[in-house]
Amino acid sequence: MSATLVVPAGELRERFSRSSGPGGQGVNTADSRVELSFDVARSPSIPDTLRGRMLARLGNRLVDGVLTIAASEYRAQLANRTAARERLAALLRQAAAPPPPSRRDTKPSRGSRERRLTAKKQRSQTKQTRKRPPDD
């Protein structure tokens, strides 16, 4: 398994539409919003060993196995295309990352147990001194 995952540009689908928000005279003419789609489930560039992990991690973002990212934060289409591709790369990188190592159980050290008990006894003493003395 390689350390890098390369997605060919031919596997990406881009759709352009009008972006919301300010834009002056060009707001109704420029298609600056970009929707970038990538078929994670059927992509030949993703090895089968990674595909299951990626589908599981991206599950709530996929529609029929396709990951779609919309970018409209910039007024220029080229900037939105770049932003969408960077976000796609980051998402795929996160989804393909190996799982973290499992945690090994450890027990508290003798010193930490003693410090904890000492602190509890001290707290108990503090509360005992607040009590009203018994009426005789």
N, C-alpha and C positions, 0 to 999 in steps of 0.2 A: 504494500500500500504506500502510495506516495504522500509526501508531506504537503504538497500543493494540489489544489483542485482548480483546473482551468475550465471555464465555461466558454465555449466558442460563441462569438457574436451571432452566429446563425441560429442559435437556440433561443435567443432572446427576441421577444416581440415587443415593439414599442407602438403605443397609440398616443396621438397628440390631440389635445382639446383646449378649449378656451379656459383660462385660469380665472378664478374669482379674485376680487380685491382690486386695489387701485392699479391704474395703468395708463391713464390719460387717453390720448387719441387712439392709441393702438390697442386698447383693451378689448375692443370688439372684433379686431381683425387678426391678432396674433394668436396662434395656437401654441402657447408656451407651456401648458401643463403636460406632463409626461406620465404615462402609465407603462411601467416596464413589467412584463410577464415572463416567467420562467417555469417550465414544466418539470418540476422536481421528480414526479413519479415516473415519467417516461424518458427522462434525459439519458442518452447513451454516455455522456461524459461523467456521470456519477457512478462510481463503482457500487456493486450490489451490497458490499459490506457496509458502506456508508448510507445507502439509500434508506434502509429501515430506521436508522437513528435519526436521520434528517426529517423523514416523514413524521416520526413520533414527536420530535421537538417543534416542528413547524405546524403541527396538526391544526391548531386553531386559526392559522393564517392562510391555510390552503383551501382552495375551492376546486374540487375534482383533481387534486394533485398539482394545481398550478398556483405559484406564488406571485402575487401582484403587488407592486409598489408604485405609489403615486407620488410625484414630486411637483410642487407648484410654488415653492417658496421664492423663486427668483423670477424676474420679469423676462429673462432670456431663456429661450428653449434649450440652448446648448448647456447652460449652467444647470438647468433642471435635469437634463439627460445625465450629466456627470453626477449630480447628487443622487439620482435614482440608482445609477450603477454602483456608486460607493455604498449606498444603503443595502443593496442586494448582496454585494460582496461581504459586508459585515454580518448580515443575517446568515448567509450560507456558512461563513467562517464559524459563527457561534454554534450553528446547528451541527456542523461536522466535527466540532471539538470532541476529544475523547472525554468520557465521563470522569469526574474527579475520583481520586483513589478513595476506597472505602475507609471509614474512620475506624481506628483500632480503639477498643475500649480500654480505658485506664482507670485505676482506682486512685482515690486521693492519697497523697503522701501522708506519712505519719505526722509530720510537722504541720501540714495544713489542717489535719483533723484536730490536732491539739490546739492550734490557734482558733479554730472555729468554736471548740468547746469552751476555751478560755473567754472568748468574746461573749458567748451565750451566758456564762456564769456571771460575768461582769454586768451584762445588761439586766440579768435577773436581780442582782444585788441592788442596782440603781432603782429598779421598780419596787423592791422590798422596802427601801428607805423612804419611799413616798407614802407608804401605807400609814394610816392613822394608828397610833399606839392603842392597844386594847384597853378598854375601860375596866378598872378594878374597883 
